[in-house]
Amino acid sequence: MNTWKLQELNYQQVKDSDYEVAILPISAVEAHNLHLPYGTDFYQVEAIADRACARAADAGAKLVCLPGIPYGVESNLHKFPLSIHVQQSTLNTIIADIVAALEKDGIRKLVILNGHGGNDFKGCVRDLYAKSDVCIFVADWFRMAPDERNEVFEEPGDHADEMETSCCLYLVPELVHLEQADEGNIRQSRFEAMDRGLVWTTRPFDRLTTNCGVGNPHKATAEKGEEYLEAVVANLVKFLVELSEAEIDEYFPFRKT
Ligand SMILES: [Zn+2]
């Protein structure tokens, strides 16, 4: 029985529950090469949240998954129609309001489950640490199984690539039209310091890409998506169970000695 997905719970169930951890999925609305749906990040993060919360709850974790925020930071894709940009500061304001609500209700652990590389919650978490007793963790799901990511996928990429396409072939195959995809080729930078990661700048996708894909998606399969997502979910479940059981004392999240 669902005890954790808030949008499906009623007040009686919430009254009878004792929550330690809240999970907030956040994603983005954006074009993904020519073949994946605009809701790609949303479908992925919601599926991961559902699977991980169900298993963690079965393992005894006391958690509640909040309705997700489907919008994210999209300024890099503003030349691609209906890739809807919401400012990071707007997201941070919403998170601050949600954190205040959790604090009021005595929930002191929040996991932001992030499904979009353009979102960056570090500043938000640092700001809120000084203002709130809620301990906030950020889980970028696409970084949660790095070894498996390297093992499972042949072509590197980070947007509508083999990895994302495989995940969608597994989760929403009816929405994937791989035959429409281009090769996901990108232009190289003019600066060695950028290539070496010594300096960083934002990446305007209309200049970087052909159709906003980064990475060749054509070797994607549903089996690869299932294997990789399984690894992500397993790591997330382990963390959620441990977080639920952890006591918040003066040293949290560190060990006493
Ligand atoms: Zn994506």
Residues whose N, C-alpha, C, O or C-beta is under 5 A from the ligand:
A	BS01	ZN	T40 D41 G115
